[in-house]
Amino acid sequence: MADSTPDELDIFMSALQARWGTVEGVGATPEHPPEGIGDPPMVVSYFVRGDVRPAPFIVHTVHSDLILARNTLHEDEEAARPFILRGIEAIAADIYMMKDSARTCEHCIVLDYIGPGPIRWQGTEYFGVRFVLEVKIQHANVSFF
């Protein structure tokens, strides 16, 4: 049976989603990626990959997708634009809060954003912005040789 105790990445992801919940205009911020998008605008964040350097830290790549309902291209692009700066400001301004929450998070930065443009989720096309984050976390429960 799998251990259900949250690790440092789980704690960070919860803090990240809680932070997204404070951004003006964002509705839902589920703690885990949902099977479908119920009521956009919402932010779905998920782990993409990790790089074990420099030990004992793991540098994780996390995507946060801000998903909006699909209307017309002009309306979608206009609705998405303000979220670019709101998202960058929310994450950049809150690095220390996330550090306190995760206690082992050395840094979280927005590496890039993609969009506004189409975002596919579970086979359905939406519109939004993908934020690419780099998160450096010291994992207490991982032993490095």
C-alpha positions in Angstrom: 0.0 0.0 0.0 1.3 3.5 -0.9 2.3 5.9 1.8 -0.3 8.7 1.9 1.9 11.1 3.9 2.4 14.3 1.9 5.9 14.9 0.8 7.6 18.2 0.2 6.4 18.4 -3.4 2.8 17.7 -2.3 3.1 20.5 0.3 4.5 22.9 -2.3 1.8 22.0 -4.9 -1.0 22.7 -2.2 0.6 26.1 -1.4 0.9 27.0 -5.1 -2.8 26.2 -5.8 -3.8 28.1 -2.7 -1.8 31.1 -4.0 -3.5 30.8 -7.4 -6.8 31.0 -5.5 -6.0 34.6 -4.5 -5.6 35.8 -8.1 -8.4 38.0 -9.3 -10.6 36.3 -11.8 -9.5 32.7 -11.0 -12.3 30.5 -9.9 -11.4 26.9 -9.1 -7.9 25.8 -8.1 -8.2 22.0 -7.5 -5.4 20.5 -5.5 -5.1 17.6 -7.9 -5.6 17.7 -11.7 -9.2 16.9 -12.4 -10.6 14.6 -15.0 -12.4 17.5 -16.7 -12.7 21.2 -16.6 -16.0 22.0 -14.8 -16.1 25.8 -14.5 -13.4 27.9 -16.0 -11.5 30.1 -15.3 -9.5 27.7 -13.3 -5.8 26.8 -12.7 -4.6 23.2 -12.9 -1.0 22.6 -11.7 0.9 19.4 -12.2 4.4 18.0 -12.0 6.2 17.5 -15.3 9.7 16.3 -14.5 12.5 16.4 -12.0 16.3 16.8 -12.2 18.4 15.4 -9.3 21.0 18.1 -9.2 22.5 19.3 -7.1 21.9 16.7 -4.4 20.1 16.7 -2.0 17.8 19.0 -4.0 15.6 18.0 -6.8 14.8 20.7 -9.4 11.2 20.1 -10.4 9.4 21.5 -13.5 5.8 22.3 -12.8 3.2 23.6 -15.2 0.3 25.7 -14.1 -2.4 26.0 -16.8 -4.8 28.9 -16.5 -7.8 27.6 -18.4 -10.5 29.8 -19.7 -13.8 28.9 -21.5 -13.6 28.8 -25.3 -15.5 31.6 -27.1 -14.2 33.5 -30.1 -10.5 33.9 -30.6 -10.7 37.7 -30.1 -12.6 37.4 -26.8 -10.4 34.6 -25.6 -7.2 36.4 -26.3 -8.5 39.6 -24.7 -9.7 37.7 -21.6 -6.4 35.8 -21.2 -4.0 38.8 -21.4 -4.5 40.2 -17.9 -3.8 36.8 -16.4 -0.2 36.8 -17.7 0.9 39.6 -15.4 -1.4 38.6 -12.6 0.0 35.1 -12.6 3.7 36.1 -12.8 3.1 38.7 -10.0 1.3 36.2 -7.8 4.0 33.6 -8.0 7.0 35.9 -7.9 5.6 37.9 -5.0 4.8 34.7 -3.1 8.1 32.7 -3.3 8.7 33.3 0.4 5.2 32.2 1.4 5.7 29.0 -0.5 9.1 28.6 1.0 7.5 28.9 4.5 4.8 26.4 3.6 7.1 23.8 2.1 9.9 24.7 4.5 12.3 23.0 2.1 11.6 24.9 -1.0 14.8 26.9 -1.9 13.2 28.7 -4.9 10.3 28.9 -7.2 10.5 30.9 -10.4 8.4 31.4 -13.5 10.8 30.2 -16.2 8.4 30.9 -19.1 4.8 31.3 -20.1 3.1 30.0 -23.2 0.1 31.6 -24.7 -2.4 33.0 -24.7 -3.5 30.2 -26.9 -5.2 26.9 -27.1 -4.8 24.4 -24.2 -6.0 20.8 -24.6 -7.3 19.1 -21.5 -8.5 15.5 -21.6 -9.3 15.8 -25.3 -11.2 19.1 -25.1 -9.8 22.4 -26.4 -9.8 25.4 -24.1 -8.0 28.7 -24.2 -5.5 30.0 -21.7 -1.9 30.5 -20.5 0.6 27.8 -19.4 3.1 29.0 -16.8 6.3 26.9 -16.6 7.8 27.0 -13.1 11.1 25.8 -11.7 10.9 24.6 -8.1 14.0 23.6 -6.2 13.1 21.4 -3.2 15.1 19.5 -0.6 13.5 16.2 -0.1 14.0 14.8 3.4 12.6 11.4 2.5 15.1 10.7 -0.4 18.5 9.4 0.3 21.2 10.2 -2.2 24.2 7.9 -2.6 
